[in-house]
Amino acid sequence: MSTISFAPTFEIRPARTGPAPAGQLRLTRRGRLVVFMGAVLVVFALAFVIMGGSSASTDAGGSPTATERIVVAPGQTLWDIASAHSDGDVRATVDAIEKLNALDGAMLYAGQELYIPVD
């Protein structure tokens, strides 16, 4: 049987007592955490400044649109409703109804409540 023995060798270096060499900065764990949190804070501040400039509100006041509430009957289409409540261009009335009710398309369901702009 053979035996292996390890003889660890340690190199003992003297501790630095002076300042770090020029161009070299050594951070402790806490220092790296502080630098990281500072960078995150700067990113959030920049995002807040950039996003703060895009506001949905304006200084000009809008006037509310006069509306009428209707209930969709079975078999009734958006075109039928718009043509019944339109004095001119039916397509413009369809667009106005879609925007007013936040509809994705012309799909309607029986019993659905819609708000129709009144001319």
PANU-548630 format. One record per atom (N, C-alpha, C): residue in one letter; atom name; x, y negated, z negated. Coordinates in nm, 3 decimals, m for minus. Example, Ala and Ser with C-alpha at 12.3 -4.5 7.8 and 13.67 -1.06 7.14 Angstrom:
<pts>
+------+------+---------+---------+---------+
| rest | atom |       X |       Y |       Z |
+------+------+---------+---------+---------+
|    A |    N |   1.319 |   0.569 |  m0.780 |
|    A |   CA |   1.230 |   0.450 |  m0.780 |
|    A |    C |   1.320 |   0.330 |  m0.780 |
|    S |    N |   1.285 |   0.225 |  m0.708 |
|    S |   CA |   1.367 |   0.106 |  m0.714 |
|    S |    C |   1.290 |  m0.003 |  m0.787 |
+------+------+---------+---------+---------+
</pts>
This chain:
<pts>
+------+------+---------+---------+---------+
| rest | atom |       X |       Y |       Z |
+------+------+---------+---------+---------+
|    M |    N |   0.083 |   0.116 |   0.000 |
|    M |   CA |   0.000 |   0.000 |   0.000 |
|    M |    C |   0.088 |  m0.123 |   0.000 |
|    S |    N |   0.038 |  m0.226 |   0.074 |
|    S |   CA |   0.118 |  m0.347 |   0.080 |
|    S |    C |   0.048 |  m0.459 |   0.006 |
|    T |    N |   0.123 |  m0.552 |  m0.036 |
|    T |   CA |   0.070 |  m0.666 |  m0.111 |
|    T |    C |   0.104 |  m0.794 |  m0.039 |
|    I |    N |   0.003 |  m0.880 |  m0.032 |
|    I |   CA |   0.026 |  m1.010 |   0.030 |
|    I |    C |   0.014 |  m1.115 |  m0.079 |
|    S |    N |   0.109 |  m1.199 |  m0.081 |
|    S |   CA |   0.103 |  m1.307 |  m0.179 |
|    S |    C |   0.109 |  m1.440 |  m0.106 |
|    F |    N |   0.028 |  m1.532 |  m0.151 |
|    F |   CA |   0.026 |  m1.667 |  m0.095 |
|    F |    C |   0.095 |  m1.760 |  m0.190 |
|    A |    N |   0.178 |  m1.841 |  m0.135 |
|    A |   CA |   0.246 |  m1.940 |  m0.216 |
|    A |    C |   0.209 |  m2.077 |  m0.159 |
|    P |    N |   0.102 |  m2.136 |  m0.207 |
|    P |   CA |   0.060 |  m2.266 |  m0.152 |
|    P |    C |   0.164 |  m2.372 |  m0.182 |
|    T |    N |   0.182 |  m2.454 |  m0.084 |
|    T |   CA |   0.276 |  m2.565 |  m0.102 |
|    T |    C |   0.197 |  m2.694 |  m0.095 |
|    F |    N |   0.226 |  m2.783 |  m0.180 |
|    F |   CA |   0.158 |  m2.911 |  m0.184 |
|    F |    C |   0.260 |  m3.019 |  m0.156 |
|    E |    N |   0.214 |  m3.114 |  m0.075 |
|    E |   CA |   0.299 |  m3.229 |  m0.050 |
|    E |    C |   0.244 |  m3.342 |  m0.134 |
|    I |    N |   0.323 |  m3.390 |  m0.219 |
|    I |   CA |   0.280 |  m3.498 |  m0.307 |
|    I |    C |   0.327 |  m3.629 |  m0.248 |
|    R |    N |   0.228 |  m3.713 |  m0.216 |
|    R |   CA |   0.260 |  m3.844 |  m0.160 |
|    R |    C |   0.227 |  m3.950 |  m0.263 |
|    P |    N |   0.304 |  m4.052 |  m0.268 |
|    P |   CA |   0.274 |  m4.157 |  m0.365 |
|    P |    C |   0.149 |  m4.234 |  m0.322 |
|    A |    N |   0.074 |  m4.281 |  m0.419 |
|    A |   CA |  m0.048 |  m4.359 |  m0.393 |
|    A |    C |  m0.011 |  m4.493 |  m0.335 |
|    R |    N |  m0.099 |  m4.544 |  m0.248 |
|    R |   CA |  m0.075 |  m4.676 |  m0.190 |
|    R |    C |  m0.105 |  m4.781 |  m0.296 |
|    T |    N |  m0.016 |  m4.868 |  m0.308 |
|    T |   CA |  m0.036 |  m4.976 |  m0.405 |
|    T |    C |  m0.056 |  m5.109 |  m0.336 |
|    G |    N |  m0.022 |  m5.118 |  m0.211 |
|    G |   CA |  m0.033 |  m5.244 |  m0.138 |
|    G |    C |  m0.155 |  m5.244 |  m0.047 |
|    P |    N |  m0.169 |  m5.351 |   0.028 |
|    P |   CA |  m0.282 |  m5.358 |   0.121 |
|    P |    C |  m0.264 |  m5.259 |   0.236 |
|    A |    N |  m0.378 |  m5.230 |   0.304 |
|    A |   CA |  m0.374 |  m5.138 |   0.417 |
|    A |    C |  m0.295 |  m5.202 |   0.531 |
|    P |    N |  m0.233 |  m5.122 |   0.614 |
|    P |   CA |  m0.158 |  m5.177 |   0.727 |
|    P |    C |  m0.250 |  m5.259 |   0.817 |
|    A |    N |  m0.194 |  m5.353 |   0.889 |
|    A |   CA |  m0.272 |  m5.440 |   0.975 |
|    A |    C |  m0.344 |  m5.358 |   1.082 |
|    G |    N |  m0.472 |  m5.392 |   1.105 |
|    G |   CA |  m0.550 |  m5.323 |   1.206 |
|    G |    C |  m0.612 |  m5.193 |   1.158 |
|    Q |    N |  m0.597 |  m5.159 |   1.034 |
|    Q |   CA |  m0.652 |  m5.034 |   0.984 |
|    Q |    C |  m0.737 |  m5.064 |   0.861 |
|    L |    N |  m0.864 |  m5.018 |   0.866 |
|    L |   CA |  m0.956 |  m5.040 |   0.756 |
|    L |    C |  m1.010 |  m4.906 |   0.712 |
|    R |    N |  m1.001 |  m4.879 |   0.586 |
|    R |   CA |  m1.050 |  m4.754 |   0.532 |
|    R |    C |  m1.169 |  m4.783 |   0.443 |
|    L |    N |  m1.283 |  m4.721 |   0.475 |
|    L |   CA |  m1.404 |  m4.742 |   0.397 |
|    L |    C |  m1.433 |  m4.621 |   0.311 |
|    T |    N |  m1.484 |  m4.648 |   0.194 |
|    T |   CA |  m1.529 |  m4.540 |   0.108 |
|    T |    C |  m1.667 |  m4.496 |   0.156 |
|    R |    N |  m1.720 |  m4.395 |   0.094 |
|    R |   CA |  m1.853 |  m4.348 |   0.129 |
|    R |    C |  m1.956 |  m4.457 |   0.108 |
|    R |    N |  m1.946 |  m4.527 |  m0.002 |
|    R |   CA |  m2.037 |  m4.637 |  m0.031 |
|    R |    C |  m2.020 |  m4.750 |   0.072 |
|    G |    N |  m1.900 |  m4.778 |   0.113 |
|    G |   CA |  m1.875 |  m4.881 |   0.213 |
|    G |    C |  m1.936 |  m4.846 |   0.348 |
|    R |    N |  m1.924 |  m4.718 |   0.388 |
|    R |   CA |  m1.986 |  m4.675 |   0.514 |
|    R |    C |  m2.138 |  m4.686 |   0.506 |
|    L |    N |  m2.195 |  m4.654 |   0.391 |
|    L |   CA |  m2.340 |  m4.666 |   0.372 |
|    L |    C |  m2.384 |  m4.813 |   0.381 |
|    V |    N |  m2.309 |  m4.901 |   0.323 |
|    V |   CA |  m2.341 |  m5.044 |   0.329 |
|    V |    C |  m2.333 |  m5.095 |   0.473 |
|    V |    N |  m2.231 |  m5.055 |   0.546 |
|    V |   CA |  m2.218 |  m5.096 |   0.686 |
|    V |    C |  m2.333 |  m5.041 |   0.769 |
|    F |    N |  m2.370 |  m4.916 |   0.748 |
|    F |   CA |  m2.481 |  m4.855 |   0.821 |
|    F |    C |  m2.613 |  m4.926 |   0.790 |
|    M |    N |  m2.641 |  m4.951 |   0.663 |
|    M |   CA |  m2.765 |  m5.019 |   0.626 |
|    M |    C |  m2.768 |  m5.162 |   0.679 |
|    G |    N |  m2.654 |  m5.227 |   0.684 |
|    G |   CA |  m2.648 |  m5.361 |   0.742 |
|    G |    C |  m2.680 |  m5.358 |   0.891 |
|    A |    N |  m2.630 |  m5.258 |   0.962 |
|    A |   CA |  m2.659 |  m5.246 |   1.104 |
|    A |    C |  m2.807 |  m5.218 |   1.127 |
|    V |    N |  m2.867 |  m5.132 |   1.044 |
|    V |   CA |  m3.011 |  m5.104 |   1.056 |
|    V |    C |  m3.091 |  m5.230 |   1.030 |
|    L |    N |  m3.051 |  m5.308 |   0.931 |
|    L |   CA |  m3.121 |  m5.433 |   0.900 |
|    L |    C |  m3.112 |  m5.531 |   1.017 |
|    V |    N |  m2.998 |  m5.539 |   1.081 |
|    V |   CA |  m2.982 |  m5.628 |   1.196 |
|    V |    C |  m3.071 |  m5.582 |   1.311 |
|    V |    N |  m3.078 |  m5.452 |   1.336 |
|    V |   CA |  m3.163 |  m5.400 |   1.444 |
|    V |    C |  m3.310 |  m5.432 |   1.415 |
|    F |    N |  m3.355 |  m5.412 |   1.291 |
|    F |   CA |  m3.494 |  m5.443 |   1.257 |
|    F |    C |  m3.522 |  m5.592 |   1.269 |
|    A |    N |  m3.428 |  m5.675 |   1.229 |
|    A |   CA |  m3.447 |  m5.820 |   1.240 |
|    A |    C |  m3.458 |  m5.862 |   1.386 |
|    L |    N |  m3.374 |  m5.806 |   1.472 |
|    L |   CA |  m3.382 |  m5.837 |   1.615 |
|    L |    C |  m3.514 |  m5.789 |   1.675 |
|    A |    N |  m3.558 |  m5.671 |   1.637 |
|    A |   CA |  m3.686 |  m5.620 |   1.687 |
|    A |    C |  m3.801 |  m5.709 |   1.641 |
|    F |    N |  m3.796 |  m5.755 |   1.518 |
|    F |   CA |  m3.900 |  m5.843 |   1.466 |
|    F |    C |  m3.903 |  m5.976 |   1.542 |
|    V |    N |  m3.787 |  m6.030 |   1.572 |
|    V |   CA |  m3.781 |  m6.157 |   1.645 |
|    V |    C |  m3.832 |  m6.138 |   1.787 |
|    I |    N |  m3.792 |  m6.029 |   1.851 |
|    I |   CA |  m3.835 |  m6.005 |   1.989 |
|    I |    C |  m3.985 |  m5.977 |   1.995 |
|    M |    N |  m4.034 |  m5.892 |   1.907 |
|    M |   CA |  m4.176 |  m5.857 |   1.909 |
|    M |    C |  m4.263 |  m5.970 |   1.853 |
|    G |    N |  m4.209 |  m6.053 |   1.770 |
|    G |   CA |  m4.286 |  m6.164 |   1.714 |
|    G |    C |  m4.321 |  m6.269 |   1.817 |
|    G |    N |  m4.245 |  m6.277 |   1.925 |
|    G |   CA |  m4.273 |  m6.375 |   2.028 |
|    G |    C |  m4.386 |  m6.334 |   2.119 |
|    S |    N |  m4.423 |  m6.208 |   2.121 |
|    S |   CA |  m4.531 |  m6.162 |   2.207 |
|    S |    C |  m4.657 |  m6.144 |   2.124 |
|    S |    N |  m4.734 |  m6.249 |   2.118 |
|    S |   CA |  m4.856 |  m6.248 |   2.040 |
|    S |    C |  m4.977 |  m6.240 |   2.132 |
|    A |    N |  m5.078 |  m6.170 |   2.089 |
|    A |   CA |  m5.198 |  m6.157 |   2.170 |
|    A |    C |  m5.289 |  m6.278 |   2.154 |
|    S |    N |  m5.272 |  m6.354 |   2.050 |
|    S |   CA |  m5.359 |  m6.468 |   2.027 |
|    S |    C |  m5.307 |  m6.591 |   2.102 |
|    T |    N |  m5.399 |  m6.680 |   2.133 |
|    T |   CA |  m5.363 |  m6.804 |   2.201 |
|    T |    C |  m5.424 |  m6.921 |   2.126 |
|    D |    N |  m5.380 |  m7.041 |   2.160 |
|    D |   CA |  m5.437 |  m7.159 |   2.097 |
|    D |    C |  m5.572 |  m7.194 |   2.157 |
|    A |    N |  m5.594 |  m7.155 |   2.282 |
|    A |   CA |  m5.719 |  m7.188 |   2.347 |
|    A |    C |  m5.829 |  m7.093 |   2.298 |
|    G |    N |  m5.939 |  m7.151 |   2.258 |
|    G |   CA |  m6.050 |  m7.071 |   2.211 |
|    G |    C |  m6.133 |  m7.021 |   2.329 |
|    G |    N |  m6.180 |  m6.901 |   2.320 |
|    G |   CA |  m6.262 |  m6.844 |   2.426 |
|    G |    C |  m6.409 |  m6.857 |   2.391 |
|    S |    N |  m6.491 |  m6.848 |   2.491 |
|    S |   CA |  m6.635 |  m6.853 |   2.466 |
|    S |    C |  m6.689 |  m6.711 |   2.476 |
|    P |    N |  m6.774 |  m6.672 |   2.382 |
|    P |   CA |  m6.828 |  m6.536 |   2.386 |
|    P |    C |  m6.921 |  m6.519 |   2.505 |
|    T |    N |  m6.920 |  m6.399 |   2.560 |
|    T |   CA |  m7.006 |  m6.368 |   2.673 |
|    T |    C |  m7.141 |  m6.322 |   2.621 |
|    A |    N |  m7.246 |  m6.376 |   2.679 |
|    A |   CA |  m7.381 |  m6.332 |   2.640 |
|    A |    C |  m7.402 |  m6.190 |   2.691 |
|    T |    N |  m7.446 |  m6.101 |   2.604 |
|    T |   CA |  m7.463 |  m5.961 |   2.642 |
|    T |    C |  m7.601 |  m5.911 |   2.604 |
|    E |    N |  m7.636 |  m5.799 |   2.666 |
|    E |   CA |  m7.761 |  m5.729 |   2.636 |
|    E |    C |  m7.723 |  m5.583 |   2.613 |
|    R |    N |  m7.782 |  m5.521 |   2.512 |
|    R |   CA |  m7.752 |  m5.381 |   2.481 |
|    R |    C |  m7.856 |  m5.293 |   2.547 |
|    I |    N |  m7.809 |  m5.191 |   2.620 |
|    I |   CA |  m7.899 |  m5.095 |   2.682 |
|    I |    C |  m7.855 |  m4.954 |   2.644 |
|    V |    N |  m7.945 |  m4.859 |   2.661 |
|    V |   CA |  m7.916 |  m4.717 |   2.639 |
|    V |    C |  m7.925 |  m4.648 |   2.773 |
|    V |    N |  m7.823 |  m4.570 |   2.807 |
|    V |   CA |  m7.816 |  m4.502 |   2.936 |
|    V |    C |  m7.919 |  m4.390 |   2.939 |
|    A |    N |  m8.001 |  m4.389 |   3.045 |
|    A |   CA |  m8.101 |  m4.284 |   3.064 |
|    A |    C |  m8.039 |  m4.166 |   3.137 |
|    P |    N |  m8.098 |  m4.048 |   3.125 |
|    P |   CA |  m8.044 |  m3.931 |   3.198 |
|    P |    C |  m8.045 |  m3.957 |   3.349 |
|    G |    N |  m7.934 |  m3.926 |   3.415 |
|    G |   CA |  m7.920 |  m3.942 |   3.559 |
|    G |    C |  m7.884 |  m4.083 |   3.603 |
|    Q |    N |  m7.873 |  m4.175 |   3.511 |
|    Q |   CA |  m7.842 |  m4.314 |   3.546 |
|    Q |    C |  m7.692 |  m4.330 |   3.562 |
|    T |    N |  m7.650 |  m4.403 |   3.665 |
|    T |   CA |  m7.509 |  m4.426 |   3.691 |
|    T |    C |  m7.472 |  m4.570 |   3.658 |
|    L |    N |  m7.344 |  m4.594 |   3.650 |
|    L |   CA |  m7.296 |  m4.730 |   3.623 |
|    L |    C |  m7.333 |  m4.823 |   3.738 |
|    W |    N |  m7.332 |  m4.771 |   3.859 |
|    W |   CA |  m7.369 |  m4.852 |   3.975 |
|    W |    C |  m7.517 |  m4.891 |   3.967 |
|    D |    N |  m7.604 |  m4.797 |   3.926 |
|    D |   CA |  m7.747 |  m4.827 |   3.911 |
|    D |    C |  m7.769 |  m4.937 |   3.809 |
|    I |    N |  m7.699 |  m4.928 |   3.697 |
|    I |   CA |  m7.715 |  m5.028 |   3.590 |
|    I |    C |  m7.664 |  m5.163 |   3.638 |
|    A |    N |  m7.548 |  m5.163 |   3.705 |
|    A |   CA |  m7.490 |  m5.290 |   3.752 |
|    A |    C |  m7.577 |  m5.353 |   3.859 |
|    S |    N |  m7.633 |  m5.274 |   3.949 |
|    S |   CA |  m7.717 |  m5.332 |   4.054 |
|    S |    C |  m7.847 |  m5.385 |   3.998 |
|    A |    N |  m7.899 |  m5.326 |   3.892 |
|    A |   CA |  m8.022 |  m5.375 |   3.830 |
|    A |    C |  m7.999 |  m5.506 |   3.754 |
|    H |    N |  m7.879 |  m5.529 |   3.707 |
|    H |   CA |  m7.849 |  m5.648 |   3.626 |
|    H |    C |  m7.760 |  m5.748 |   3.699 |
|    S |    N |  m7.741 |  m5.731 |   3.830 |
|    S |   CA |  m7.653 |  m5.819 |   3.904 |
|    S |    C |  m7.732 |  m5.903 |   4.003 |
|    D |    N |  m7.692 |  m6.029 |   4.015 |
|    D |   CA |  m7.753 |  m6.117 |   4.113 |
|    D |    C |  m7.667 |  m6.129 |   4.238 |
|    G |    N |  m7.543 |  m6.086 |   4.231 |
|    G |   CA |  m7.452 |  m6.101 |   4.344 |
|    G |    C |  m7.376 |  m5.974 |   4.370 |
|    D |    N |  m7.245 |  m5.980 |   4.351 |
|    D |   CA |  m7.156 |  m5.869 |   4.380 |
|    D |    C |  m7.170 |  m5.761 |   4.272 |
|    V |    N |  m7.214 |  m5.643 |   4.312 |
|    V |   CA |  m7.234 |  m5.533 |   4.217 |
|    V |    C |  m7.100 |  m5.481 |   4.166 |
|    R |    N |  m6.997 |  m5.483 |   4.252 |
|    R |   CA |  m6.865 |  m5.434 |   4.210 |
|    R |    C |  m6.808 |  m5.517 |   4.096 |
|    A |    N |  m6.828 |  m5.648 |   4.103 |
|    A |   CA |  m6.779 |  m5.735 |   3.995 |
|    A |    C |  m6.854 |  m5.706 |   3.866 |
|    T |    N |  m6.983 |  m5.677 |   3.876 |
|    T |   CA |  m7.061 |  m5.643 |   3.757 |
|    T |    C |  m7.016 |  m5.509 |   3.699 |
|    V |    N |  m6.986 |  m5.412 |   3.784 |
|    V |   CA |  m6.935 |  m5.282 |   3.737 |
|    V |    C |  m6.804 |  m5.303 |   3.662 |
|    D |    N |  m6.714 |  m5.383 |   3.719 |
|    D |   CA |  m6.586 |  m5.412 |   3.652 |
|    D |    C |  m6.608 |  m5.482 |   3.518 |
|    A |    N |  m6.701 |  m5.577 |   3.515 |
|    A |   CA |  m6.728 |  m5.649 |   3.390 |
|    A |    C |  m6.784 |  m5.555 |   3.283 |
|    I |    N |  m6.872 |  m5.462 |   3.323 |
|    I |   CA |  m6.927 |  m5.366 |   3.227 |
|    I |    C |  m6.818 |  m5.273 |   3.175 |
|    E |    N |  m6.730 |  m5.227 |   3.265 |
|    E |   CA |  m6.621 |  m5.139 |   3.223 |
|    E |    C |  m6.528 |  m5.209 |   3.124 |
|    K |    N |  m6.495 |  m5.335 |   3.150 |
|    K |   CA |  m6.406 |  m5.409 |   3.060 |
|    K |    C |  m6.474 |  m5.440 |   2.928 |
|    L |    N |  m6.601 |  m5.477 |   2.934 |
|    L |   CA |  m6.674 |  m5.515 |   2.812 |
|    L |    C |  m6.692 |  m5.396 |   2.718 |
|    N |    N |  m6.708 |  m5.276 |   2.774 |
|    N |   CA |  m6.731 |  m5.156 |   2.693 |
|    N |    C |  m6.608 |  m5.068 |   2.679 |
|    A |    N |  m6.493 |  m5.114 |   2.732 |
|    A |   CA |  m6.366 |  m5.039 |   2.727 |
|    A |    C |  m6.382 |  m4.899 |   2.783 |
|    L |    N |  m6.444 |  m4.890 |   2.901 |
|    L |   CA |  m6.463 |  m4.761 |   2.967 |
|    L |    C |  m6.340 |  m4.729 |   3.052 |
|    D |    N |  m6.303 |  m4.601 |   3.054 |
|    D |   CA |  m6.190 |  m4.558 |   3.136 |
|    D |    C |  m6.230 |  m4.542 |   3.282 |
|    G |    N |  m6.355 |  m4.514 |   3.306 |
|    G |   CA |  m6.402 |  m4.493 |   3.442 |
|    G |    C |  m6.552 |  m4.513 |   3.446 |
|    A |    N |  m6.616 |  m4.461 |   3.550 |
|    A |   CA |  m6.759 |  m4.480 |   3.569 |
|    A |    C |  m6.841 |  m4.368 |   3.505 |
|    M |    N |  m6.780 |  m4.281 |   3.428 |
|    M |   CA |  m6.852 |  m4.169 |   3.366 |
|    M |    C |  m6.938 |  m4.219 |   3.251 |
|    L |    N |  m7.068 |  m4.191 |   3.258 |
|    L |   CA |  m7.162 |  m4.229 |   3.153 |
|    L |    C |  m7.232 |  m4.105 |   3.102 |
|    Y |    N |  m7.283 |  m4.113 |   2.979 |
|    Y |   CA |  m7.355 |  m4.003 |   2.917 |
|    Y |    C |  m7.494 |  m4.052 |   2.878 |
|    A |    N |  m7.592 |  m3.966 |   2.888 |
|    A |   CA |  m7.728 |  m4.001 |   2.848 |
|    A |    C |  m7.730 |  m4.034 |   2.699 |
|    G |    N |  m7.790 |  m4.146 |   2.665 |
|    G |   CA |  m7.796 |  m4.190 |   2.526 |
|    G |    C |  m7.682 |  m4.282 |   2.486 |
|    Q |    N |  m7.587 |  m4.303 |   2.574 |
|    Q |   CA |  m7.474 |  m4.390 |   2.545 |
|    Q |    C |  m7.521 |  m4.536 |   2.544 |
|    E |    N |  m7.474 |  m4.612 |   2.448 |
|    E |   CA |  m7.508 |  m4.755 |   2.439 |
|    E |    C |  m7.405 |  m4.836 |   2.514 |
|    L |    N |  m7.451 |  m4.924 |   2.600 |
|    L |   CA |  m7.364 |  m5.013 |   2.676 |
|    L |    C |  m7.405 |  m5.156 |   2.655 |
|    Y |    N |  m7.306 |  m5.244 |   2.661 |
|    Y |   CA |  m7.333 |  m5.388 |   2.658 |
|    Y |    C |  m7.317 |  m5.441 |   2.799 |
|    I |    N |  m7.419 |  m5.511 |   2.847 |
|    I |   CA |  m7.424 |  m5.561 |   2.983 |
|    I |    C |  m7.414 |  m5.713 |   2.978 |
|    P |    N |  m7.326 |  m5.775 |   3.058 |
|    P |   CA |  m7.320 |  m5.921 |   3.060 |
|    P |    C |  m7.448 |  m5.979 |   3.121 |
|    V |    N |  m7.500 |  m6.080 |   3.054 |
|    V |   CA |  m7.622 |  m6.146 |   3.101 |
|    V |    C |  m7.581 |  m6.272 |   3.174 |
|    D |    N |  m7.631 |  m6.290 |   3.297 |
|    D |   CA |  m7.596 |  m6.409 |   3.376 |
|    D |    C |  m7.674 |  m6.529 |   3.334 |
+------+------+---------+---------+---------+
</pts>
